[in-house]
């Protein structure tokens, strides 16, 4: 584990670590929105999707 952390904290790898964190964050956010939209579609409230997007 110490070697892994040593590699991650090298100056060249820090931007890559931040990019991975951002990719995970935005992927999770997109999946959460997709699940919310799917729930609204299953309930027959397709028009509410556009309303939520405008908020």
HELIX and SHEET records of a PDB file:
HELIX    1   1 UNK A    2  UNK A    8  1                                   7    
HELIX    2   2 UNK A   11  UNK A   42  1                                  32    
HELIX    3   3 UNK A   46  UNK A   54  1                                   9    
END                                                                             
